[in-house]
Amino acid sequence: MKSNTIDAIVLEWSLTGGDIPVSKYTLIYDGDFSQDVRCPVEYCTHEVDYLDACKVYEFKLIPHFEDGVDGKASTTSANTVEKIPGEPTNPSASSSSSGILVTWQAPKENPNCVNKYIVCARIKGELENVCQETDGLTLMMEDIQLCSTYVITIHASTPMEQMGPETSTETTTAEGVPGIPENVVVALTTQTMITITYDDPKTNPRCVEEFGVIYGEITNTIKREDSLRSNGQHEHTISPLDACTNYSIGVYGVSPSEKKGPTAVEYAATEDTEPLPLHFIIVDPKGTDSIDVTWPGDPTNKCADSLTVCWTDHIHPVEFCEDIFDSDIIDGGGTFTITDLLPCSNYEVSITAHSPTGLGSPIISNWTFTDDVEPGPVENLQVVTADINQISISYDPPSEQAQCIKEYDTRVINLDEGGNINLEDEHFVVGIDESHNELDACTNYALHVRTVTRTGLVSDWSIVETKTGDALPSEPRNLQLHESTETSLDLYWFQPEFNKRCATMYRMSWKSVDGSKSTDIEVSPPLPFEVTHTLEDLKPCTEYDISVTAVSDTAGESAPVTLKASTVGCDL
């Protein structure tokens, strides 16, 4: 085979040896289809078209020679390429206790292209799909929910995972026994009642018509009470009950035909066991050294008669606590002020309710910061290293109120460019060493560092100055002749592009037929952007080769910039 498409296959062959020419070939395929092919040359190709997609074809080629003798037949096989199949036909679904039996028939379009079928089921009105694959025309889908209407979709897929359009059908599963209710929780207890909440069972939740509740004291005969589902609510309140008593509570689902599911059991107590926790607490800073703690009242928390308020700053390994004995703080809520705190500090505050016998409730907590104070400046700011393009500094945090520091604000200022800010940077407090890169060589810098609090209060700047190291400058730029006389050449050029401040001197050399000379031209800060120099005592009407290099104090001499220039006076 040479190539193939959806509906065609191109064959190729060659016939070598023999002296008798070929009259024609007979090509037989797909059982009994045949074609005569004439090809008088040694290498031949032939396209067989109008074929079915995704189908394997067997080919037999018989040569017929001009002397009337048939040659030996050659065979090969090839397939057409994929084409997306159509939708499966005649879908059907029926449910039983074993699952949902889904059946269908092959697509009418491109059935040969089907490698497998993808069957998906979802409960009507929901989005979650459960999918399975098969290469047959039937599938039993297990692990289904009873009392549910399922939407079944079927796709045909090719070997290359190309899916055709879907077909769908619906079926309703049979009634079953509800599963055990989930998440049975005691939502509220008082001295006379218990409220429980619960969720639908995971197994057969749609088979629940109502819920039943049984309850009783753990040591006595269990009493019974039935509860219908009401407006989709999943809760039940049991009353009147005895105060401070342990109860066992069971919840079960009931189907429309009165089939009862298994019971979920939860325990609760109305007596002096663990008090209920506070609903929430509110903490607000009251200046730099105090925090107001407020909580709401809860008249139903009958077993709580005192509160313990505790606080810690998560820095010092100590927790402070204070007990509050006041019956009104439980029913009506209250406020407590914590004093003698550190400024700028994150305090976690927790409250535990206690029963008369000292049993504690779950802890409820919240946190806040005391107000900030202006931070002190960094200490011991110094330059660690000053390289060609990098400056490293170190410093210590303030010796007082160090907890107020959230970050450090650093600014690198180029003093040789009129105090322009070269870099603004903020650093979270992870260390006290900084390196600043991509700076200019031979340049004076001032590094300003200050401390910043959480709310943006800042300290005074601490400042250190230094100069980056020497580096080889690039060549001077754009050497030009400004004016020529009989005995002089007035020249100018511009600073190097790179490491320009390292060029503290320029070396000018010139030569003519009479010889060569050089001179050093010193420059001092502020270094000029444009440099001028006049060569004097020259000969009239003479051409000179002139070069200029930039020279640093320690790094050496740059590459030259060159110019040819001539004095005037050739008409004399």
N, C-alpha and C positions, 0 to 999 in steps of 0.2 A: 504494500500500500504506500502510495506517495502522500496522500492527504485525504481528509474527510471533513464533511460539514454535516448539518442537520439532516439533509435529504440526499446527499451524494457522496460517493467514494471514488477517488482517482487511483487507478491501478497503474503500475509500471512493470515492465519486464524487458528482457533482452534475450535474443536467440543467437548463439555463437556456434561456429563449426558447421560443417556440411556444405555441399556444393549446389544443392537443389534449392531454388528460391521458394519462399512461402507464398502461397496463393492467398490465404486468409486464416483468421483464427476464429474459433467458436468459443464464446464466453457463456458459461452456464452458471446460474446463481438462483438462490431462493427456491430451491426445489427443481422447478421445471422451466424457469425463465431462461431464455438464451438470446444472444446477440452475435451477429457476424461482425468481426472487426478486421478491417484491412489495414495492414501496416507493413510495407515492403522493406523497411529499414531494420537495422539491427536492434536499436533501442526504441521501445514503444510505450505510449501512455494512452489510457482510455478512461473516460468518466462515465460511471454508472449513476444515473440520477433517478428522481422520483422514488426514492427509498423512504422507509419509515425511520423516524428518529430513534436513537437509543437501541438499535437492533444489530445483532451480530449476523453477518452474512458470510456464507461459504461460497467461494468462487472456484470454478474449474475452467482452465484454459487449454484448448486443444488446437495445436497447429495443423494446417492442411497444406501439404506441399504441392507444387505444380505437376508432379508426376503421379498425383492421385493417391499418394500414401499419407496417412495421418501420423503425426508425431506423438510422442509420449505426453500425456496430459500433466499439467502442473496445477497444484491447488494452494489456496491461501484463504485466510479469513480476516475480516475487518469489520469494524462497527461504525455506525453513524454516531455523531456527537449528541449530547443531551439537548432536550427541549423541555421546558417546564410543562409538567402534566396538568391536565384540567382537574376540576374538583371531583372527588369521589361521588358516586351516585348511590341512590337508594339507602341513605343512612337510617339506622334503626337502633333504639336503645330500650332495654327492658331491665328492671331491677328485681333483685331477689335478696334473700338473706346473705348470699355469698358476695354480692356486689352488683355492678351494672354490666350487663352483657351488651357490647356494642358490635353491630355488624354493618357492612357496607359492600358496595361493589366497586370495581376498578373504574377509573375515569374513562370517559369516552375519547378524550383527547390525549394522545401520546401515552397510552397505557404502558408501552414498553419501557418508558423512561422512569417508571416507579421503582425505586429501590426499597423504600419502606414507607410506612404510614405513621404519622404523629397524631395521637389521639389525646385530647385534653378535656378535662372535666372541671367545671366550676359551679358553685352553688349560685343560683340565680339571684342577682342583686349584689353579688360580691365580685371582687376583682381577682382573687387568688386562683390560679390555674394549677392543676396537677396533671402532668403530661406523661405518657408512656409511648414507646415505639414498638412496632411490630412489622413483620414482612408478610403477614397474612391479612385476611379480610374479616377477622373477628378478634375481639379483645375483651377479657373480663377485668374490669377495674374494681379493685378491692379497696379496703380501708375508706369506705364512704360513710357519710353521715346519713342516718335514717331521718325520716320525716322532712326531707329536703327535695326541692326541685333542682335538678342538675341540667346545665346546658353543656352538651357534648359537641365538640368541634373536631373535624378530621381533616388533615392535610396530607397530600401525597408529596413525597420528597424524592429527589433524584440522588444518584450516588455522590454528586458534588454538593449535596445539601441545599439544592434549590427547591423551595417549597412552592407548590401550586396553590390556587385559591382553596378556601375552606368550604366545607359543607357542615351543617349542624343539625342537631335534633335535641329534644328534651325528654326527660323522664322524671317521675317523682318516686322517691324511695318509700319503702313501707314504714309503718309505725314501729317503734322499738322502745326499749326500756331506757329512760334517761340515765346518764352517768352520774357520778358523785359531784355535788356542787363544789365549786372552786372558791378559794380565798375567803373562807368563813372567818370573819373578824368581829371581835367585840368592839363596837364603835363607842359605846357609852355605858357607864355603870353609875348608879346612885345607890342610896340606901334602900330603894324600893323597886328599881327596875333595871333591866339590862337590854340594850339595843344591839342587835347583830346585823352585819351586812354580809352579803355573799354574792358570788358571780355565777353565771350559767356554767353547767358542767362542760368539760371539753368534749365528752362523748355524747352524741345525740342531743345537743342543746335545743334543737327545734322540736324535740319530742316532749318538752316540758310545757304542760298546760297550766300547772300551778305548783307551788312549793308547800311542803308540810314541815312543821316544826314540832319536835318533841323536846321536853326539858324537865328537869327535876333536880332536887338536891342529890348530891353524889351518894349520900349514905341512906337515902330513903327511896321509896317506890317512885318511879318516874311518872310524872303527870304528862298528859298529852294535849296538844292544841294544834289545830290545822290552820294554815294561813294561805289565802289565795294571793296570786300575783296581782298587784295593784298598780296600774298605770306604768308598767315596766319597772317598778321599783324592786330592788333586791335587798330589803331590810325587814326586820321584825322586832317589835318591842314587846318584851315579856314583863307583865306587872299584874297585880302587886306582888312583890317579893320581900323576903325578910332581909333586913340590913346585914351587911358583913357576913354573907353566906356564900359558900362555894357551890356553883351550879354547873351541871353538864347540859349542853344544848346541842341537839342534832337537827340537821337540815337535809331534806331529800326532795327529789323532783318527782312529779306525778304526771303521767301521760294522759291524753284525752280518754283513753279506755281504762283509766285507773291503774295502770301499771306503775309500780313504785320502784324507784331506783335506790341505790345504796345511800347510806346516811353518812354525812360529814359531821364530825363531832368537834366542838370547841368548848373550852372551859372559861368560866368567869366568876368573879367574886364581888359581892356587895359589902362584905365586911371590911374590917380594918386590915386590908392587904396593901398593896402598893398604890399610893395616891395617883391620880391622873396628873400628867405634866401640865404646866402652863401652856396656853395656846401659843403664845409668842412673847418675846420681850423686845422692847425698843431701847436702844442705847444712844445717847446724844452727848457730845462733848460740852462741857460747861467751863470754858476757858482752857488754860494750858495745863491745869493740874487736877481737874475734876471731870466726872462723867455722871450724868443722870440716867438711872435705870428705871424703866416704866414697864408695867405688865397689866393685862386686863383682868377683870374679875371673872370668876367661874363658880357660881353658886352650886353647881352640881358636883363639885369636887369635895364631897362631904368628909372624906378621910384625911384631908390635909388640913393641918392647923398651924404650920410654921413653914418658913422659907429659909433656905441657906443661899446667900449670894456670894459667889467666889469670882476672883479676877486674877489674871496673870498677863504679863507683857511679852511672854514668849522669848524673852532674852535672859532674864535672871531666873535661876532654877528655884523659884519659890511661888506658891499660890497663897493669896490672902482670902479669908472667908469671914462672913459675919452672919449671924443668925438673927432673924426677925420674927418676934412672937407678937402677933396681932391678928385676931380673928377676922378683922375687916379686910386684911390684905388678900385673903383668898376669895371671898365673895365679891368684894368691890374693887379689887385691884389696888395698885399703889405705886409709889415712887421712892427710890433710894438713891442717895448721892454718894458716890465713891470719891474720896479726897486724897490729897498727898500723893498724886501721881506724877510721873515724868512727862514733860512736854514732848510733842512729836512722836508719841509712842502708840503702837497698835495693841489695844487691850482686848482680850477675849473675856466676856462676862457670861457666867452661867448661873442658873437658878435651879435648885432642887426643892420640890415640895416634900414635906415629911408628915407622916401620920403621928397620932399621939404616942404610939409605941416606938417611933423612930424609924419606921420603914420609909425609904426614899423613893421618889418618883423618878422616871426617866429625866435626864438632864436636858434642859432647853437652853440654848446659848446664842449669842450674837457678839459682834465685835465692832469697834470704832476706834478712831484715833483721837487723842487729845490734840488741842490746837497747837500749831507750830509756833516756835520762836525763831527770831532771826539767827541763822547759824553763824558760827565763827569761821574765820578763814582757814585755809589749809596751812599747815606748818611744815617747815624745813623743805621748802620748794627749792630744788636744785637741778642743774643740768648734769645728767649722767654721761652722755656722749653727744658730740656734735660732729657728724660725718659730713660727707660732701652734700648729700641730699636728704639727710635724716637727722632729727634731733630727738633724743630720749631724755625724759625728765622723770623725777620721782618726788613724792611729797607724802606727808602724813596727814591723817584726818585731824580735825580740831581736838584738842585735849579735853574740851568740855562740850556737853550736849552732842556727842558724836552720833547718837541715835536719830538726830534730826536730819541727817544727810541722806537724801535719796539718790543724788547723782552729783557729778562734778561737771562744771561747764568750763571748757578749755578753748581759748582763742589764740591762734598763732598770727602775729602781726609782722608784716614786712616793713622794717624801719627804713629801708633804702628806697621805698616807693611811697614815701609820705605817710607811713602808718596805715597802709591799706591792710584790711583783714585778709590774710592768706587762707585761713581755715577756721570754720566754726564747728565745734564738735561737742557732743554731750556723752558722758560715759556713766553707765550704771555702776554702782559701787561694787565692783568685783576685784578691784586691786588699786594700787597707788603708784603704778608705773605706766607711763605712756610713751609711745613712739609716734612721731609725726614724719611722714614720708613725702616724697615728691616735692621737696623744697629746692630753692635755687642755691647753687654753690656760691661761696664767697659773699654771703649776704647776711646782714645783721637782722636778727629776729628778736622780738619780745614775746614771751609766752605768758599769757594771763590765765590764771586758774582761780575759780571761785566755787563755793559749795552752794547747793540748791536743795531746798526742802521739798516735801511731797506737794505742798500747795504753792510752790513757786517763790518762796522767800529766798533771798540770796545774800551771801556774805560780801565783804569787800574783796576786791581783786588782790591776789598775790602775784607778783611779777618777777620774772627772771629774764635776763637778756643774754644772748650768745650769738656767735657767728658760725655759719657752716664752713666746712673745710674747702681748701683750695682744689681746683680741678683745671684740666687743660681746656682753654677756650677754643672754640671753632675759629675758622679763618675770618679776618675782617671782611666786611661786605661792601661791594659796589665802589671800588677804587676808581676815581674819576679825575680828569684834568679840569681845573676851573679856569686857569688863565696861563698863557705862555708868553714869555718875553725872549729877548735874545740871550739872556744869561740866567733865566730862572723858569721854574715850573711850579705853579701854585696848584697843589693837589688836595683832595679831600676823600674821606671814606667813612664808613659807619661801623658801629660796634658789632662784635660777633653775635650770631643768633643764639648760640648756646654758651653758658658759663661766662656771660658778658662781664660780670663784675670781677672775674678773675683776671681780666686783661688790665694790668697796672702799667704796662709799657707796650709800645709798638716799635718794631724794628723795621726801618725802611732801608732797602738796598737798591742801588741803581748802577747800571753799567752801560758803556758805549764802546766805540772802537778804541777810545783812549784809555780804557780801564774801568774799574769798578770801585764803589765806595758804599759805606753803610753808616747809618746813624740810629741812635735810640731816642725815642720820643716818649718821655714819661708823662703819665696822666695821674691826677689825684682826685679823690672824691670831692664833690659828686662827679662820677665818671661821665664824660660827655658822650652823648649819643652820636654826634657827628664830630669827627676829628679832622683838623686841617694842618697842613705843613707845606712850607715852600722850600724847594731845592734851589740854592743859589750858586753863583760862581760857575755856571755852566757855559759851554761853548755855543755860539750861535749856530743855527741850522744843523743841529745834531739830534739824532734819534737816541732815546734812552729806553732801556728795559728796566722797569721799576717793579719792585715787589714789596709787599707789606705783610708782616706777621704780627700776631698778638702774643704777648709774653706774660706769663703769670709769675708770681713770686717763687713758687716751688714746683709747679707741675710741668713747666717747660714751655715750649714754643709751638704755636699752631702752624697749620699748613698756610702757605702764602696766598695772597691775592695779587694778581699781576696786571700791568698796564704798559703799553708802548706809548710814548709821548715825545714830541720833538720841540726844540726851541725854535724861535723864528729867526729871521735875518738871512734867509737864503737869497734875497734879492740884492743884497749889498755887494 
